[in-house]
């Protein structure tokens, strides 16, 4: 029985609502271009429902605000987020890149001979991974959105592809390898888009470049780890082929990591079990000014259609494809190229590792500078140019498959490790420059489809009939990365133009309207193009 003499409904109405300013269902505000907030919790970001429906909303609002106002507590919260999110994302990306490039290591460990690969068979196997990846991209992303349990969904996919990786060891023909390579691509297709969504949920825009670099650096670290492991396994003197041992070992490791991800990676700030409700509130309010929210399980057709109509999304896709063509070639042919420079197969496995170290340093530096300078495009151009130089040197020092300078060619191969940071920044660009959960999911899926197309094309630029010179593969690196530089400049100009357009619209609003609308748009799950408060990074 109520002690105040009011009914429960009246008490609820009288209860102070500390998050009312974020609730777009109340006193909805419209501006001249038709931008509105939100009609229901179903349409809004999941964060709004958590904040508004919490039974202790006033208590957690005060506790969350106290965390944000205390530099010591805020620093502790960010550290907790980093320690909860970053190691698991890094482990996932480390294994994803290692697992899909195992074919490159085993190519010099005897798999081509043992499975009777001929002519373009090896290139076709490299391509089939990306075919599976491409076909599954949209279904897996929309399924992940509908389930709205990103950590669990990701972990299950990782465990499945770990098993598939182990099945590689049982293959004796091209047909068997073709099946497992395609399945590997299908179950790995969910990774990058989910990692980008998680980064966007937890971090401010000016923090995202560095955090993306923390997991993307694992692409380069796998070259070090995989090269040494493959080198060690290559000395195994057993009846069981060394490449089969390699697949089983890496597959088992992948299954273990997948289990850890399913158990410990938070699905979102709202569903983070290791965080108190006050910490969840602080984490949500800390990134409120991103104007991009966390997630919404409902697939919104208007946001999907907007994605396909947004020229910036297609520019990102074009840039991704251009950066992926060299990746498709180099990630699968790097060890083979080193053997054409005059090194033995075992030496090639070890000599891949310095390139990984250079790539790792480049990724971390690029991520740091892009956040510090708040500039993605200039930093992207800086990391592309050395790879163009490296490919040029490969052509000049080995024009017809006859190495003129063995040391110079090795140095050129090391230079080609820098361009991977460009794709990392494209992922960070998506995290920072998109809003509306369905739009983010769709744009990320399109980006990864472009990634697949580029990698498929890349595997075909290295033609077996051109061995050992592989001249078309080297020329394609120079051509695609030069075109990428032009597209990056266009994207920078476009984003700056959109920011100026939003500023002109805001100039026509009163300060009161701007204050009210800015808060109500934060968790309304609106797209970047319908939110005048959204700021694009360049």
C-alpha positions in Angstrom: 0.0 0.0 0.0 1.3 3.5 -0.9 2.3 5.6 2.1 1.8 8.8 0.1 -1.9 8.4 -0.6 -1.2 8.3 -4.3 -1.8 5.4 -6.7 1.2 3.6 -8.1 0.5 5.2 -11.4 0.5 8.7 -9.8 3.7 7.9 -7.9 5.4 6.9 -11.2 4.3 10.2 -12.8 5.5 12.2 -9.8 8.9 10.4 -9.6 11.7 12.6 -10.9 13.0 11.4 -14.3 16.8 12.2 -14.5 17.0 11.0 -18.1 13.9 12.9 -19.4 16.1 15.2 -21.5 17.3 12.1 -23.5 13.8 10.8 -24.1 12.7 11.8 -27.6 9.2 10.5 -27.0 8.5 13.4 -24.7 8.0 16.9 -26.1 9.4 15.8 -29.4 11.1 18.6 -31.3 11.1 19.1 -35.1 13.3 21.3 -37.2 12.8 22.7 -40.6 14.2 19.8 -42.6 11.9 17.3 -41.0 14.3 15.8 -38.5 12.5 14.3 -35.5 13.5 12.4 -32.4 11.7 9.1 -31.8 8.2 7.7 -31.4 8.7 4.6 -29.2 11.3 2.5 -27.4 11.2 0.0 -30.2 12.5 2.7 -32.6 15.0 4.1 -30.1 18.4 3.0 -29.2 18.4 0.2 -26.5 20.2 2.6 -24.2 17.2 4.9 -23.9 15.0 2.0 -22.7 17.6 1.0 -20.1 17.9 4.5 -18.8 14.2 5.4 -18.8 12.9 2.1 -17.4 15.4 1.5 -14.7 13.7 1.1 -11.3 16.5 3.1 -9.6 17.0 5.7 -12.4 17.6 8.6 -10.0 20.1 6.7 -8.0 22.1 5.4 -10.9 21.9 8.8 -12.6 23.6 10.4 -9.6 26.2 7.7 -9.3 26.9 7.7 -13.1 27.3 11.5 -13.1 29.7 11.3 -10.1 31.9 8.9 -12.1 32.0 11.3 -15.0 32.8 14.3 -12.8 35.6 12.6 -10.9 38.8 12.4 -13.1 40.1 9.4 -11.0 36.9 7.4 -11.3 36.5 8.3 -15.0 40.0 7.1 -15.7 39.3 3.9 -13.8 36.2 3.4 -15.9 38.0 3.9 -19.2 40.7 1.5 -18.1 38.0 -1.1 -17.2 36.4 -0.7 -20.6 39.8 -1.1 -22.3 40.7 -4.2 -20.2 37.3 -5.8 -20.8 37.0 -5.0 -24.6 40.5 -4.6 -26.1 42.2 -8.0 -25.2 39.2 -10.0 -26.6 38.9 -7.9 -29.8 42.7 -8.2 -30.3 42.6 -12.0 -29.8 39.7 -12.3 -32.3 41.3 -10.3 -35.0 44.7 -12.0 -34.4 43.1 -15.4 -35.0 40.9 -14.3 -37.9 43.9 -13.0 -39.9 46.1 -15.9 -38.9 43.4 -18.5 -39.7 42.6 -17.1 -43.2 46.3 -16.7 -44.1 47.3 -20.2 -42.9 47.2 -21.2 -46.6 50.1 -18.8 -47.3 52.3 -20.5 -44.6 51.3 -24.0 -45.6 52.0 -23.2 -49.3 55.7 -23.6 -48.5 55.2 -26.5 -46.1 54.0 -29.0 -48.7 50.3 -28.6 -48.9 50.4 -27.9 -52.7 52.2 -31.2 -53.3 50.3 -33.3 -50.8 46.9 -32.2 -52.1 48.0 -32.2 -55.8 47.3 -28.5 -56.5 48.0 -27.5 -60.2 48.2 -24.3 -62.0 45.7 -21.7 -60.6 44.4 -24.1 -57.9 46.2 -22.3 -55.2 45.0 -18.9 -56.3 41.5 -20.3 -56.6 41.6 -21.6 -53.0 42.7 -18.1 -51.8 39.7 -16.7 -53.7 37.1 -19.2 -52.4 37.6 -17.9 -48.8 36.4 -14.5 -50.0 33.6 -15.9 -52.0 32.2 -17.5 -48.8 32.9 -14.3 -47.0 31.0 -12.3 -49.6 27.9 -14.5 -49.8 27.5 -14.6 -46.0 28.1 -10.9 -45.2 24.6 -9.5 -45.3 22.8 -12.5 -43.8 25.3 -12.8 -40.9 25.2 -9.0 -40.1 21.4 -8.8 -40.1 21.1 -12.0 -38.0 23.6 -10.5 -35.5 21.5 -7.3 -35.3 18.2 -9.2 -34.8 19.7 -11.5 -32.1 21.3 -8.4 -30.5 23.8 -10.5 -28.6 27.0 -9.6 -30.4 29.5 -11.2 -28.0 27.7 -14.5 -27.9 27.1 -14.5 -31.7 30.7 -13.7 -32.4 32.0 -16.4 -30.0 29.9 -19.1 -31.5 31.1 -18.2 -35.1 34.7 -18.3 -33.9 34.4 -21.8 -32.4 32.8 -23.1 -35.6 35.5 -21.7 -37.8 38.1 -23.1 -35.4 36.7 -26.6 -36.1 36.6 -25.9 -39.8 40.3 -24.9 -39.7 41.1 -28.2 -38.0 39.3 -30.0 -40.8 41.8 -28.6 -43.3 44.2 -31.3 -42.0 42.0 -34.1 -43.3 42.0 -32.7 -46.9 43.8 -34.6 -49.6 42.4 -33.0 -52.7 41.6 -29.6 -54.2 37.9 -30.3 -53.7 38.2 -30.9 -50.0 40.2 -27.7 -49.5 37.7 -25.8 -51.6 34.9 -26.8 -49.3 36.6 -25.9 -46.0 38.1 -22.6 -47.4 34.6 -21.5 -48.5 33.1 -22.4 -45.1 36.0 -20.6 -43.3 35.0 -17.5 -45.2 31.4 -17.8 -44.3 32.0 -18.0 -40.5 34.7 -15.4 -40.4 32.5 -12.8 -42.3 30.9 -11.5 -39.1 34.1 -10.4 -37.4 35.2 -6.9 -38.6 31.7 -5.3 -38.7 30.9 -6.5 -35.2 34.2 -5.3 -33.8 33.5 -1.8 -35.4 30.0 -1.7 -33.8 31.5 -2.5 -30.4 34.2 0.2 -30.7 31.5 2.8 -31.7 29.4 1.8 -28.7 32.1 2.2 -26.1 34.4 5.0 -27.2 34.4 8.7 -28.2 35.2 9.5 -31.8 38.6 10.9 -30.8 39.4 7.6 -29.1 38.2 5.2 -31.8 41.2 5.3 -34.2 43.6 4.2 -31.5 41.3 1.5 -30.2 40.8 0.1 -33.7 44.5 0.0 -34.1 44.8 -2.1 -30.9 43.0 -5.0 -32.5 44.0 -4.3 -36.2 47.7 -4.4 -35.2 47.1 -8.2 -34.8 47.1 -8.5 -38.6 50.8 -7.7 -38.5 51.5 -9.6 -35.3 50.2 -12.8 -36.9 52.9 -12.5 -39.5 55.4 -12.7 -36.7 53.7 -15.4 -34.7 52.5 -17.5 -37.7 55.9 -17.2 -39.4 57.8 -18.5 -36.4 55.3 -21.3 -35.6 55.2 -22.4 -39.2 59.0 -22.3 -39.3 59.2 -24.5 -36.1 56.5 -27.0 -37.3 58.3 -27.3 -40.7 61.1 -29.2 -38.9 58.7 -31.8 -37.5 59.9 -35.2 -38.6 56.8 -37.3 -38.5 54.6 -39.3 -40.8 52.0 -36.7 -40.3 52.7 -33.7 -42.6 53.9 -30.6 -40.8 51.2 -28.5 -42.5 48.5 -30.8 -41.1 49.9 -30.3 -37.5 49.9 -26.6 -38.1 46.2 -26.5 -39.0 45.2 -28.7 -36.0 47.1 -26.6 -33.5 45.8 -23.2 -34.8 42.3 -24.6 -35.0 42.3 -25.8 -31.4 43.6 -22.4 -30.2 40.8 -20.7 -32.2 38.1 -22.8 -30.5 39.4 -21.9 -27.0 39.4 -18.2 -27.8 35.9 -18.4 -29.3 34.7 -19.9 -26.0 36.3 -17.0 -24.0 34.7 -14.5 -26.3 31.2 -16.0 -26.0 31.6 -16.0 -22.2 33.2 -12.6 -21.5 32.8 -10.1 -24.4 29.9 -7.7 -23.5 27.2 -7.5 -26.1 26.8 -3.7 -25.4 27.3 -1.2 -22.5 23.7 -2.0 -21.5 24.3 -5.7 -21.3 27.8 -5.7 -19.8 27.5 -8.0 -16.8 30.8 -7.0 -15.3 29.8 -3.4 -15.0 27.6 -1.9 -12.3 24.5 0.0 -13.4 26.2 3.3 -12.5 29.2 2.4 -14.7 26.8 1.5 -17.5 25.2 5.0 -17.2 28.6 6.7 -17.1 29.8 4.6 -20.1 26.6 5.6 -22.1 26.7 9.3 -21.2 30.4 9.5 -21.8 29.9 8.8 -25.5 26.5 10.6 -25.9 28.1 13.4 -28.0 29.0 10.8 -30.7 25.3 11.1 -31.6 25.5 7.5 -32.9 24.1 5.4 -30.0 24.7 1.7 -29.2 22.3 -0.7 -31.0 18.7 -1.4 -32.0 17.5 -4.9 -32.7 14.9 -3.7 -35.3 16.0 -3.6 -38.9 14.8 -0.3 -40.3 14.1 -0.3 -44.0 14.4 3.5 -44.3 17.9 3.3 -42.9 18.9 0.5 -45.2 17.6 2.4 -48.2 19.4 5.5 -47.0 22.7 3.6 -46.9 22.4 2.6 -50.5 21.6 6.2 -51.5 24.5 7.7 -49.5 27.5 8.5 -51.9 29.9 8.5 -49.0 29.2 4.8 -48.3 30.0 3.9 -51.9 33.2 6.0 -51.7 34.2 4.0 -48.5 33.4 0.8 -50.4 35.5 1.9 -53.4 38.4 2.8 -51.1 38.1 -0.5 -49.3 38.2 -2.4 -52.6 41.2 -0.5 -53.8 43.1 -1.2 -50.5 42.1 -4.8 -50.5 43.3 -5.8 -54.0 47.0 -5.5 -52.8 46.0 -7.3 -49.6 44.5 -10.2 -51.5 47.7 -10.7 -53.4 50.3 -10.0 -50.7 48.6 -11.9 -47.9 48.6 -15.1 -49.9 51.8 -14.7 -52.0 54.2 -13.0 -49.6 56.0 -16.2 -48.7 56.1 -17.3 -52.3 57.4 -13.9 -53.4 60.3 -14.3 -51.0 61.3 -17.6 -52.5 61.3 -15.9 -55.9 63.9 -13.4 -54.5 66.3 -16.3 -53.9 65.4 -17.4 -50.3 64.6 -21.0 -49.3 61.1 -21.9 -48.2 62.1 -22.1 -44.5 63.9 -18.7 -44.8 60.8 -17.2 -46.3 58.7 -18.2 -43.3 61.1 -16.4 -40.9 61.7 -13.4 -43.2 57.9 -12.6 -43.2 58.2 -11.7 -39.6 60.1 -8.3 -39.9 57.4 -7.1 -42.3 54.9 -8.0 -39.6 56.8 -5.9 -37.1 57.0 -2.9 -39.4 53.3 -3.3 -40.1 52.5 -3.4 -36.4 54.5 -0.3 -35.6 52.8 1.5 -38.5 49.3 0.5 -37.4 49.8 1.7 -33.8 51.5 4.9 -34.9 48.8 5.6 -37.5 46.0 4.9 -35.0 47.6 7.2 -32.4 48.2 10.1 -34.9 44.7 9.9 -36.4 43.2 10.5 -33.0 45.8 13.0 -31.8 45.4 15.1 -35.1 41.7 14.2 -35.4 42.5 13.6 -39.1 42.1 10.2 -40.7 42.7 11.1 -44.4 46.2 12.7 -44.1 47.5 9.9 -41.9 46.0 7.4 -44.4 48.0 8.9 -47.3 51.2 8.8 -45.2 50.9 5.0 -44.7 50.0 4.2 -48.4 53.0 5.9 -50.1 55.7 3.5 -48.7 53.9 0.5 -50.2 53.7 2.1 -53.6 57.5 2.7 -53.4 58.0 -1.0 -52.3 56.1 -2.4 -55.2 58.0 -0.1 -57.6 61.3 -1.4 -56.2 60.1 -5.0 -56.6 59.5 -4.3 -60.3 62.8 -2.5 -60.8 64.9 -5.0 -59.0 63.1 -8.1 -60.2 61.5 -7.3 -63.6 61.5 -10.8 -65.1 61.7 -13.1 -62.1 65.5 -12.8 -62.1 66.5 -10.9 -58.8 69.1 -8.2 -59.3 69.5 -7.2 -55.7 68.4 -9.8 -53.1 68.8 -7.4 -50.1 67.0 -4.6 -51.9 64.1 -6.9 -52.7 63.8 -8.0 -49.1 63.7 -4.3 -48.0 61.0 -3.6 -50.7 58.9 -6.5 -49.3 59.2 -4.9 -45.8 57.9 -1.6 -47.2 54.8 -3.3 -48.4 53.8 -3.9 -44.8 52.7 -0.3 -44.2 49.5 0.0 -46.4 47.4 -2.3 -44.1 47.0 0.6 -41.8 44.9 2.4 -44.5 42.2 -0.3 -44.2 42.3 0.1 -40.5 41.5 3.8 -40.8 38.7 3.0 -43.2 37.2 0.9 -40.5 37.7 3.7 -38.0 36.1 6.1 -40.5 33.0 3.9 -40.5 32.9 3.8 -36.7 33.1 7.6 -36.5 31.1 8.7 -39.5 27.9 6.6 -39.4 24.8 6.7 -37.2 21.6 4.7 -37.1 22.1 1.1 -36.2 20.6 -0.4 -39.3 22.6 2.0 -41.4 25.8 1.1 -39.6 25.1 -2.6 -40.0 24.3 -2.2 -43.7 27.3 0.1 -44.4 29.7 -2.2 -42.6 28.4 -5.2 -44.5 28.8 -3.3 -47.8 32.4 -2.3 -46.7 33.3 -5.9 -46.0 31.7 -7.1 -49.4 34.0 -4.5 -51.1 36.8 -6.0 -49.0 36.0 -9.4 -50.4 35.7 -8.3 -54.0 39.1 -6.5 -53.7 40.7 -9.6 -52.1 39.2 -11.9 -54.8 40.6 -9.6 -57.5 43.9 -9.5 -55.7 44.4 -13.2 -55.6 43.9 -13.3 -59.4 46.5 -10.5 -60.1 49.2 -13.0 -59.2 49.1 -15.4 -62.1 50.9 -18.8 -62.0 51.8 -18.4 -65.7 53.8 -15.3 -64.7 55.9 -17.0 -62.0 58.4 -16.2 -60.7 58.2 -12.5 -61.7 54.4 -12.0 -61.0 54.6 -8.7 -62.8 50.8 -8.0 -63.0 50.5 -8.5 -59.3 53.2 -5.9 -58.6 51.8 -3.4 -61.1 48.3 -3.8 -59.6 49.6 -2.7 -56.2 50.9 0.6 -57.6 47.8 1.3 -59.7 45.2 0.5 -57.0 46.9 2.3 -54.2 47.5 5.4 -56.3 43.8 5.4 -57.1 43.1 5.0 -53.4 44.9 8.2 -52.6 42.6 10.2 -54.9 39.5 8.6 -53.4 40.7 9.5 -49.9 41.0 13.1 -50.8 37.5 13.1 -52.3 36.1 11.6 -49.1 37.8 14.3 -47.0 36.4 17.1 -49.0 32.9 15.5 -48.9 32.9 15.1 -45.1 34.1 18.7 -44.6 31.2 19.9 -46.9 28.6 18.0 -44.8 30.0 19.5 -41.6 29.7 23.0 -43.0 26.1 22.2 -44.2 25.1 21.1 -40.7 26.7 24.2 -39.2 24.6 26.4 -41.4 21.4 24.6 -40.3 22.4 24.9 -36.6 23.0 28.6 -37.0 19.3 29.1 -37.7 18.3 27.5 -34.4 18.0 29.1 -31.0 20.3 27.9 -28.2 17.3 26.5 -26.4 16.2 24.4 -29.3 19.7 23.2 -29.9 20.2 22.1 -26.3 16.9 20.2 -26.2 17.2 18.6 -29.6 20.9 17.6 -29.2 20.1 15.5 -26.1 17.0 13.9 -27.6 18.8 12.9 -30.7 21.6 11.1 -28.9 19.8 7.8 -28.4 17.0 8.2 -31.0 18.7 5.8 -33.4 18.6 8.4 -36.2 21.1 8.3 -39.0 23.9 10.7 -39.5 22.2 12.4 -42.4 19.0 13.1 -40.4 20.9 14.5 -37.4 22.3 18.0 -37.7 24.4 17.6 -34.6 26.4 14.8 -36.1 30.0 15.7 -36.8 31.9 13.9 -39.5 35.7 13.2 -39.1 37.9 13.8 -42.0 
